[in-house]
Amino acid sequence: MESSLDEMVKNFKLEIEHLNKKFSLKRTYKILKNNEKGKLISE
């Protein structure tokens, strides 16, 4: 039982990480569109 719970928690954390990456990519893209200098910062 415990091991499956650990697995769920791990998957949940990965899911959150994935969502955070998606949102930060959108944010970075907006910055790039608004400010060309932002490209240097993000790379």
Distance bins in CASP14 RR format, pairs under 12 A and 6 or more apart:
PFRMAT RR
TARGET T0000
AUTHOR 0000-0000-0000
RMODE 2
METHOD distances of the structure
MODEL  1
1 7 0 0 0 0 0 1 0 0 0 0 0
1 8 0 0 0 0 0 1 0 0 0 0 0
2 8 0 0 0 0 0 1 0 0 0 0 0
2 9 0 0 0 0 0 1 0 0 0 0 0
3 9 0 0 0 0 0 1 0 0 0 0 0
3 10 0 0 0 0 0 1 0 0 0 0 0
4 10 0 0 0 0 0 1 0 0 0 0 0
4 11 0 0 0 0 0 1 0 0 0 0 0
5 11 0 0 0 0 0 1 0 0 0 0 0
5 12 0 0 0 0 0 1 0 0 0 0 0
6 12 0 0 0 0 0 1 0 0 0 0 0
6 13 0 0 0 0 0 1 0 0 0 0 0
7 13 0 0 0 0 0 1 0 0 0 0 0
7 14 0 0 0 0 0 1 0 0 0 0 0
8 14 0 0 0 0 0 1 0 0 0 0 0
8 15 0 0 0 0 0 1 0 0 0 0 0
9 15 0 0 0 0 0 1 0 0 0 0 0
9 16 0 0 0 0 0 1 0 0 0 0 0
10 16 0 0 0 0 0 1 0 0 0 0 0
10 17 0 0 0 0 0 1 0 0 0 0 0
11 17 0 0 0 0 0 1 0 0 0 0 0
11 18 0 0 0 0 0 1 0 0 0 0 0
12 18 0 0 0 0 0 1 0 0 0 0 0
12 19 0 0 0 0 0 1 0 0 0 0 0
13 19 0 0 0 0 0 1 0 0 0 0 0
13 20 0 0 0 0 0 1 0 0 0 0 0
14 20 0 0 0 0 0 1 0 0 0 0 0
14 21 0 0 0 0 0 1 0 0 0 0 0
15 21 0 0 0 0 0 1 0 0 0 0 0
15 22 0 0 0 0 0 1 0 0 0 0 0
16 22 0 0 0 0 0 1 0 0 0 0 0
16 23 0 0 0 0 0 1 0 0 0 0 0
17 23 0 0 0 0 0 1 0 0 0 0 0
17 24 0 0 0 0 0 1 0 0 0 0 0
18 24 0 0 0 0 0 1 0 0 0 0 0
18 25 0 0 0 0 0 1 0 0 0 0 0
19 25 0 0 0 0 0 1 0 0 0 0 0
19 26 0 0 0 0 0 1 0 0 0 0 0
20 26 0 0 0 0 0 1 0 0 0 0 0
20 27 0 0 0 0 0 1 0 0 0 0 0
21 27 0 0 0 0 0 1 0 0 0 0 0
21 28 0 0 0 0 0 1 0 0 0 0 0
22 28 0 0 0 0 0 1 0 0 0 0 0
22 29 0 0 0 0 0 1 0 0 0 0 0
23 29 0 0 0 0 0 1 0 0 0 0 0
23 30 0 0 0 0 0 1 0 0 0 0 0
24 30 0 0 0 0 0 1 0 0 0 0 0
24 31 0 0 0 0 0 1 0 0 0 0 0
24 42 0 0 0 0 1 0 0 0 0 0 0
25 31 0 0 0 0 0 1 0 0 0 0 0
25 32 0 0 0 0 0 1 0 0 0 0 0
25 42 0 0 0 0 1 0 0 0 0 0 0
26 32 0 0 0 0 0 1 0 0 0 0 0
26 33 0 0 0 0 0 1 0 0 0 0 0
27 33 0 0 0 0 0 1 0 0 0 0 0
27 34 0 0 0 0 0 1 0 0 0 0 0
27 38 0 0 0 0 0 1 0 0 0 0 0
27 42 0 0 0 0 1 0 0 0 0 0 0
28 34 0 0 0 0 0 1 0 0 0 0 0
28 35 0 0 0 0 0 1 0 0 0 0 0
28 38 0 0 0 0 1 0 0 0 0 0 0
28 39 0 0 0 0 1 0 0 0 0 0 0
28 41 0 0 0 0 1 0 0 0 0 0 0
28 42 1 0 1 0 0 0 0 0 0 0 0
28 43 0 0 0 0 1 0 0 0 0 0 0
29 35 0 0 0 0 0 1 0 0 0 0 0
29 38 0 0 0 0 0 1 0 0 0 0 0
29 39 0 0 0 0 0 1 0 0 0 0 0
29 42 0 0 0 0 1 0 0 0 0 0 0
30 38 0 0 0 0 0 1 0 0 0 0 0
30 42 0 0 0 0 0 1 0 0 0 0 0
31 37 0 0 0 0 1 0 0 0 0 0 0
31 38 1 0 1 0 0 0 0 0 0 0 0
31 39 0 0 0 0 1 0 0 0 0 0 0
31 40 0 0 0 0 0 1 0 0 0 0 0
31 41 1 0 0 1 0 0 0 0 0 0 0
31 42 1 0 0 1 0 0 0 0 0 0 0
31 43 0 0 0 0 0 1 0 0 0 0 0
32 38 1 0 0 1 0 0 0 0 0 0 0
32 39 1 0 1 0 0 0 0 0 0 0 0
32 40 0 0 0 0 0 1 0 0 0 0 0
32 41 0 0 0 0 1 0 0 0 0 0 0
32 42 1 0 0 1 0 0 0 0 0 0 0
32 43 0 0 0 0 0 1 0 0 0 0 0
33 39 0 0 0 0 0 1 0 0 0 0 0
33 42 0 0 0 0 0 1 0 0 0 0 0
35 41 0 0 0 0 1 0 0 0 0 0 0
35 42 0 0 0 0 0 1 0 0 0 0 0
36 42 0 0 0 0 0 1 0 0 0 0 0
37 43 0 0 0 0 0 1 0 0 0 0 0
END
